[in-house]
Amino acid sequence: MLKTIIYPKREDFKILCKRPEIDAELLMNGVTHIFQEVEKYGDEALLKFTDLYDNVKMDSPVFDTTGLYYDQIPIPAELKAAIQIASSNIEKFHLAQKSRDITVNIMPGITCEQKIEPIEKVGIYIPGGSAPLFSTVLMLAIPARLAGCSQIILCTPPDSSGNIHPAVLYAALLCGISEIRLAGGAQAIAALTLGTATIPAVNKIFGPGNQYVTAAKKMAQNYGVAIDIPAGPSEVLIFADQTSIPEFIAADLLAQAEHGGDSQVVLVSTNKSIIAETMICLAAQIEDIPRKKIAKQALDQSFALLMETESLAFDFINAYAPEHLIIAADSPGKYQKFITNAGSVFMGNYCPESAGDYASGTNHTLPTNGWARSYSGVNMDAFCKKITFQNITKEGINALGQTIITMAEAEQLQAHANAVKIRLTL
């Protein structure tokens, strides 16, 4: 169960910020082997790994969507309605993020422009296993479509019968995704990186996953394929003040803990009573969730911190840089100015992290393991390239030329200077 650490010192922060992790060498050796096999044998290797890791024998990873429409997929009407509401909210928020082209007249004869172009080929990875994340389809496919990506390949592990989870299929078809491949884990990332007979190589890979998937995404970059963010096992940090509600805090901690045994949940407070009451609620609530065993594994490697001051509490929070940060308070706005590092922040006692996971509109594909210090969560810009143009006339080069020459010669790059000089003299 969650252990409590009382009044940690600043020098303890580095150790406290470490997440649970698999042995790095073992991890990379396994992923390297998968990439080598997929590079050499293509679909044959992919199907071999599907048999090995998913216990499913398949003849092809291709899932044929010909003639399928989202309204035909057999899932409950209530779930269809919920997915459609979530889809609408996600589209609204992401559409508002869309960047525009800009043109700036810098000086007479010099115009600079920035044009937005979609990334042509993107791969989106949807984790499967015991909890197929159809919500992640919405989070990735909607901005990819809004950005105008010309080819979107969805990879997700097959279920035990070699099929796709119907809710994942419904969400994919609702978002206009027709290219679906049944492949999971590091082998799916390898296929999207290298290309096989049935899975085209893409320019950028999106999607969360376990530490093997994260390691595979990092390796993809060695092959010239971009990734969204280093998104590994999920995590939440909750800051609680004296106005927090322990029952809500416990529920939010368990919501994150049930993701997987390698998840981490953290409670930070200056209020000893809130922590103690939350522990009582945790012990009671965990008995009622089906994924109790998984949640207990996560709680065993998680902790609560009783901090001396709110200032020190937020220093730790920013050092930890959580994927999800909940400000459990009646007046959360007063704490907003202290937050500098977080993937997504949930403000107030009535704002559960589950809202962002599903339907409030923000994206749930977020940086984990402290990467929120330098990465944003997935947004519209992630699916685009920004190309700059400059148009310089004879008037413009005459006005700016000597500036360029002076700087080039100061850097001892005479050919750069000459490229300007010849235009000034001819």
Secondary structure as GFF3:
##gff-version 3
##sequence-region A 1 426
A	DSSP	beta_strand	3	6	.	.	.	ID=ss1
A	DSSP	three_ten_helix	10	12	.	.	.	ID=ss2
A	DSSP	alpha_helix	13	16	.	.	.	ID=ss3
A	DSSP	alpha_helix	24	41	.	.	.	ID=ss4
A	DSSP	alpha_helix	43	54	.	.	.	ID=ss5
A	DSSP	beta_strand	62	63	.	.	.	ID=ss6
A	DSSP	three_ten_helix	70	72	.	.	.	ID=ss7
A	DSSP	alpha_helix	77	95	.	.	.	ID=ss8
A	DSSP	beta_strand	102	107	.	.	.	ID=ss9
A	DSSP	beta_strand	110	118	.	.	.	ID=ss10
A	DSSP	beta_strand	121	125	.	.	.	ID=ss11
A	DSSP	alpha_helix	134	147	.	.	.	ID=ss12
A	DSSP	beta_strand	151	156	.	.	.	ID=ss13
A	DSSP	alpha_helix	166	174	.	.	.	ID=ss14
A	DSSP	beta_strand	179	182	.	.	.	ID=ss15
A	DSSP	alpha_helix	185	194	.	.	.	ID=ss16
A	DSSP	beta_strand	204	206	.	.	.	ID=ss17
A	DSSP	alpha_helix	211	220	.	.	.	ID=ss18
A	DSSP	three_ten_helix	221	223	.	.	.	ID=ss19
A	DSSP	beta_strand	226	227	.	.	.	ID=ss20
A	DSSP	beta_strand	235	240	.	.	.	ID=ss21
A	DSSP	alpha_helix	246	257	.	.	.	ID=ss22
A	DSSP	beta_strand	264	269	.	.	.	ID=ss23
A	DSSP	alpha_helix	272	285	.	.	.	ID=ss24
A	DSSP	three_ten_helix	286	288	.	.	.	ID=ss25
A	DSSP	alpha_helix	292	300	.	.	.	ID=ss26
A	DSSP	beta_strand	303	306	.	.	.	ID=ss27
A	DSSP	alpha_helix	310	320	.	.	.	ID=ss28
A	DSSP	beta_strand	324	328	.	.	.	ID=ss29
A	DSSP	three_ten_helix	332	338	.	.	.	ID=ss30
A	DSSP	beta_strand	344	347	.	.	.	ID=ss31
A	DSSP	alpha_helix	353	358	.	.	.	ID=ss32
A	DSSP	three_ten_helix	371	373	.	.	.	ID=ss33
A	DSSP	three_ten_helix	380	383	.	.	.	ID=ss34
A	DSSP	beta_strand	384	392	.	.	.	ID=ss35
A	DSSP	alpha_helix	394	410	.	.	.	ID=ss36
A	DSSP	alpha_helix	414	425	.	.	.	ID=ss37
###
